[in-house]
Amino acid sequence: MKSHRIGLIAANTWDEVFVRSQAFATELALMGHTVFYIEPLTPCSRLAKVARLARAFRPRQVSPGIFVLCPSFFFPTETARRHLWMNHALTPIIRALFSRLRLTVLVVQNPGFAQPVLSSKLPFVYDKVDDVHYFDRVLRNRVLTQSRRLQEASLFNSYIAPGPAKADPKGVFAPNGVYSDELFPVEIGKSFDGVTLTTIASWVDLDGLLEAKSRTVLIGPMKCDVAAKKYQVYLERGGHTCLWIPRVEKPMANLWLNASHVGLVPFREDHPITQYAVPMKILEYFLCNLPVVTYWNPSIEELFGPMVVFYGPNQESRSLDEAIGAARHQRNNYRSFAQGFAWGKIVAEFERRIRESI
């Protein structure tokens, strides 16, 4: 099998929590390809930006076959509006980077890179990870335009949800996956009714968690000022049923999951981004043989059906407490189901389609 030099324009930086971008890079490298992992620019000080610019085009090898780069590219958010001219100016530089790396194909997860990708004339796949235009402070029309241009010019478009993949003539369903050796059942006592393992952003139903009578543990960084203030007010008023832990590594997270009866995906049904999202957390909870309570959207229902318990204003279990009570009575072979979504299998099918397309 011919190996390729693949540029993966990632949705998140390499050193963040290991999710889809890192999994794709890891599996493609294991197949013999050389992967150049091109990071987005994350918020940092002016001095740090200068330092990153200095090393922007020096690949940093992080594992066999994987090299990380961080070009100084500013994602088009409200806070970076003043840098949009720089994106335009950097397009030929990033295009030259693609050429210097001798890339043969691109996998694009960040629509902010549309201009250099399209002008490079390299074959590429658009892996639509999120409805990015619904993110906080994003210039929505600009991002939508970039996404559409990528979808029109790509070899094919991959989606984490089955519905959008079916609606796109070039659509391919490539769901999120898991590594089954990272999370697994452990026989320990149950201290919590429910556990939530997620980044706490504007789409998390924090109100539902804090109002619930069930004893829950919330694990993850708060990326939303409003959420942080709500939790502080909750504590000041004597709230004690929801414990917040900012972050833990996977081995410790595995213990917290096993110390809970139910895995929770408490996202707000009324937030536009949740209509597309299919959180990896559902599968991660399943790996620990936990029943799952989640918000509803069509893709989650199609993928998981009766394997999960839905809650929300339009669901049979309207409150989080009711849903947790219902889920505790469920018994399924959750772990076996989740193992069907192995990253190796998902990326192998994705790679096969790339080979057939170029």
C-alpha positions in Angstrom: 0.0 0.0 0.0 1.4 3.4 -1.0 2.0 5.8 1.9 1.1 9.4 1.7 2.3 12.7 3.3 -1.0 13.9 4.8 -1.6 17.4 6.2 -4.3 17.2 8.9 -5.6 20.7 9.6 -6.8 19.9 13.1 -9.8 21.2 15.1 -7.7 21.4 18.3 -4.1 21.6 19.4 -2.2 18.3 19.9 -1.7 18.8 23.6 -5.4 19.3 24.4 -7.7 16.5 25.5 -7.2 13.6 23.1 -10.2 13.6 20.7 -11.0 13.1 17.1 -8.1 15.1 15.5 -5.4 13.2 17.5 -7.1 9.9 16.9 -7.2 10.4 13.1 -3.5 11.4 13.1 -2.5 8.4 15.3 -4.4 5.8 13.2 -3.2 7.3 9.9 0.4 7.1 11.1 0.0 3.5 12.3 -1.1 2.7 8.7 2.3 3.9 7.5 1.5 7.5 6.4 3.4 10.6 7.5 1.0 13.0 9.2 1.7 16.7 9.6 -0.7 17.9 12.3 -1.4 21.6 11.7 -2.8 23.2 14.8 -5.2 26.1 15.1 -4.0 29.1 17.0 -5.3 29.2 20.5 -5.6 32.4 22.6 -2.3 33.4 24.1 -0.2 36.5 24.9 1.4 38.6 22.3 4.8 37.3 23.3 3.7 33.8 23.0 2.3 34.6 19.5 5.8 35.8 18.5 7.4 32.7 19.9 4.9 30.5 18.0 5.6 32.4 14.8 9.3 31.7 15.2 8.7 28.0 15.3 5.6 27.9 13.1 7.3 26.0 10.3 9.5 23.8 12.3 7.7 20.4 12.6 7.8 18.9 16.1 7.8 15.1 16.1 5.4 13.9 18.8 5.3 10.2 17.9 6.5 8.0 15.0 5.0 9.4 11.8 3.4 12.5 13.4 4.8 16.0 13.2 3.0 19.0 14.8 3.1 22.5 13.3 1.4 25.7 14.4 1.3 28.4 11.7 0.3 31.8 13.0 -3.3 31.7 11.7 -6.1 33.4 13.5 -9.5 31.7 13.6 -12.2 34.2 12.5 -13.8 35.0 15.8 -15.1 38.4 17.1 -12.1 38.7 19.4 -9.7 38.2 16.4 -11.6 40.3 13.9 -8.7 42.7 13.7 -6.4 39.8 12.5 -8.5 38.8 9.5 -6.2 40.8 7.2 -3.4 38.7 8.5 -5.2 35.5 7.6 -5.4 36.8 4.0 -1.7 37.8 4.0 -0.6 34.5 5.4 -2.5 32.4 2.8 0.5 32.3 0.3 2.8 31.5 3.3 0.7 28.6 4.4 0.3 27.4 0.8 4.1 27.5 0.5 4.3 25.4 3.7 2.1 22.7 2.1 4.5 22.7 -0.8 7.6 22.5 1.3 6.2 19.6 3.3 5.5 17.8 -0.1 1.9 17.0 1.0 -0.1 14.7 -1.2 -3.5 15.2 0.4 -5.2 17.3 3.1 -7.7 16.4 5.8 -9.5 19.6 6.8 -11.3 19.8 10.1 -10.9 23.6 10.6 -12.9 25.7 8.1 -10.8 28.7 9.0 -8.1 27.4 6.6 -10.4 27.3 3.6 -8.5 30.0 1.6 -5.0 28.4 1.7 -6.5 24.9 1.2 -8.5 25.9 -1.9 -5.8 28.0 -3.4 -3.2 25.2 -2.9 -5.0 22.9 -5.5 -4.2 19.9 -3.3 -6.8 17.2 -3.1 -8.5 17.3 0.3 -11.3 15.8 2.4 -13.5 18.0 4.6 -14.1 16.3 7.9 -17.0 18.3 9.4 -16.4 17.9 13.1 -18.7 20.6 14.4 -21.2 23.2 13.4 -18.5 25.7 14.0 -20.6 28.7 13.0 -22.6 28.2 16.2 -19.6 28.5 18.4 -19.5 31.5 20.8 -18.2 34.8 19.2 -17.6 33.2 15.7 -18.2 35.3 12.6 -21.0 33.0 11.4 -21.6 34.1 7.8 -17.8 34.0 7.2 -17.4 30.5 8.6 -20.5 29.3 6.8 -19.2 30.6 3.5 -15.8 28.9 4.1 -17.5 25.6 5.0 -19.7 25.6 1.9 -16.7 26.3 -0.3 -14.8 23.4 1.2 -17.8 21.0 0.8 -18.2 21.9 -2.8 -14.5 21.4 -3.7 -13.6 18.4 -1.6 -13.0 14.8 -2.6 -15.7 13.9 -0.2 -17.2 15.3 3.1 -17.2 13.2 6.3 -19.7 13.7 9.1 -20.0 12.5 12.7 -23.8 12.2 12.4 -25.6 10.0 9.9 -28.3 12.5 8.9 -26.0 15.2 7.4 -24.0 12.4 5.7 -27.1 11.1 3.9 -28.2 14.6 2.9 -24.9 15.4 1.2 -24.3 13.7 -2.2 -20.6 13.5 -1.3 -21.3 12.7 2.3 -19.6 9.9 4.2 -20.6 8.8 7.7 -17.4 8.7 9.9 -18.6 8.7 13.5 -16.6 9.5 16.6 -14.9 6.5 18.2 -13.1 5.2 21.3 -10.1 3.3 22.5 -11.5 0.5 24.6 -8.4 0.0 26.7 -8.6 3.6 28.1 -11.9 3.2 29.9 -13.3 0.0 31.4 -15.4 -1.4 34.2 -13.9 -1.4 37.7 -15.6 -3.0 40.8 -15.7 -0.1 43.2 -18.5 1.4 45.3 -21.0 3.8 43.8 -20.8 7.3 45.4 -22.7 9.3 42.8 -26.0 9.0 40.9 -24.5 10.5 37.8 -21.3 11.7 36.3 -20.6 14.3 33.5 -17.2 14.3 31.8 -17.1 17.3 29.4 -15.8 20.8 28.7 -18.4 23.1 30.3 -19.4 25.5 27.6 -22.5 27.5 26.8 -24.4 24.5 25.4 -24.1 22.5 28.7 -27.3 22.3 30.7 -25.7 23.5 33.9 -29.0 24.7 35.3 -30.4 21.2 35.1 -27.4 19.7 36.9 -27.5 22.3 39.7 -31.2 22.0 40.2 -31.2 18.2 40.3 -31.6 16.4 43.6 -29.5 13.5 42.4 -25.9 13.5 43.6 -23.7 14.2 40.6 -20.0 14.9 39.8 -19.1 17.3 37.0 -15.6 16.8 35.5 -14.1 19.2 33.0 -12.8 22.8 32.5 -15.3 25.7 32.6 -14.9 27.5 29.2 -17.8 29.8 29.9 -17.8 32.7 32.3 -21.5 32.5 32.9 -21.2 28.8 33.9 -18.4 29.6 36.4 -20.5 32.3 38.0 -23.5 30.1 38.2 -21.5 27.4 40.0 -20.1 30.0 42.4 -23.6 31.3 43.2 -24.7 27.7 43.7 -22.0 27.0 46.3 -22.7 30.3 48.1 -26.4 29.3 48.4 -25.4 26.1 50.1 -25.6 23.8 47.0 -24.0 20.4 47.8 -25.4 17.8 45.4 -23.1 18.7 42.4 -19.3 18.3 42.9 -17.1 20.0 40.2 -13.6 18.8 39.4 -11.8 21.0 36.8 -9.8 18.2 35.1 -8.4 14.7 35.7 -6.3 12.4 33.5 -7.9 9.4 31.9 -6.9 6.8 34.5 -8.5 8.9 37.3 -11.5 9.7 35.1 -12.1 6.0 34.7 -12.4 5.7 38.5 -14.8 8.6 38.8 -17.0 7.1 36.0 -17.1 3.7 37.8 -18.0 5.4 41.0 -21.3 6.6 39.4 -24.5 4.8 38.5 -25.2 6.7 35.3 -23.2 8.7 32.6 -24.7 12.1 31.8 -24.7 14.2 28.6 -26.6 17.2 29.9 -26.6 19.5 26.9 -29.3 22.1 26.2 -31.8 21.1 23.5 -32.4 24.7 22.7 -28.7 25.4 21.8 -28.2 25.2 18.0 -24.9 23.3 18.2 -26.5 20.3 20.0 -28.7 19.6 17.0 -25.7 18.2 15.2 -23.4 17.0 18.0 -23.0 13.3 18.7 -20.7 13.4 21.8 -18.0 10.8 22.2 -18.9 10.8 25.9 -21.8 8.5 25.3 -19.5 5.8 24.0 -16.9 6.5 26.8 -19.6 5.9 29.4 -20.7 2.7 27.6 -17.1 1.4 27.9 -17.5 1.5 31.7 -20.9 -0.3 31.3 -22.8 2.8 32.4 -26.3 3.5 31.2 -26.5 7.0 29.7 -28.9 9.9 30.1 -28.7 12.4 27.3 -30.4 15.3 25.5 -32.3 14.4 22.3 -31.4 15.0 18.7 -32.2 12.9 15.6 -28.7 11.5 15.2 -28.3 10.3 18.8 -31.7 8.6 18.5 -30.7 7.0 15.2 -27.3 5.8 16.5 -28.3 4.7 20.0 -32.0 4.4 20.2 -33.2 2.5 23.3 -29.6 2.2 24.6 -29.9 5.7 26.1 -32.5 7.5 28.2 -33.5 11.0 26.8 -34.5 13.9 29.0 -35.8 17.4 28.4 -39.0 19.3 28.0 -40.2 17.3 25.1 -39.1 13.8 26.4 -40.9 11.2 28.6 -38.3 11.9 31.3 -38.7 15.7 31.6 -36.3 16.2 34.5 -32.7 15.0 34.9 -33.7 13.3 38.2 -36.5 11.3 36.4 -34.1 10.2 33.6 -31.4 9.1 36.1 -34.0 7.1 37.9 -35.1 5.4 34.7 -31.6 4.8 33.5 -30.5 3.0 36.7 -33.0 0.3 35.9 -31.5 -0.3 32.4 -29.3 -3.3 31.7 -27.5 -3.7 28.4 -24.1 -4.9 27.1 -23.0 -1.3 26.7 -19.3 -2.0 26.5 -19.6 -4.5 23.7 -21.7 -1.9 21.8 -19.1 0.8 22.2 -16.3 -1.5 21.0 -18.0 -1.5 17.6 -16.9 2.2 17.3 -13.2 1.5 17.5 -11.0 4.4 16.2 -8.9 1.9 14.2 -11.9 0.6 12.3 -13.4 4.1 11.6 -10.1 5.6 10.4 -9.3 2.6 8.3 -12.5 3.0 6.4 -11.9 6.8 6.1 -8.3 6.1 4.7 -9.7 3.5 2.2 -12.0 6.2 0.8 -9.1 8.7 0.5 -7.0 6.1 -1.4 -9.9 5.4 -3.8 -10.4 9.2 -4.4 -6.9 10.4 -5.2 
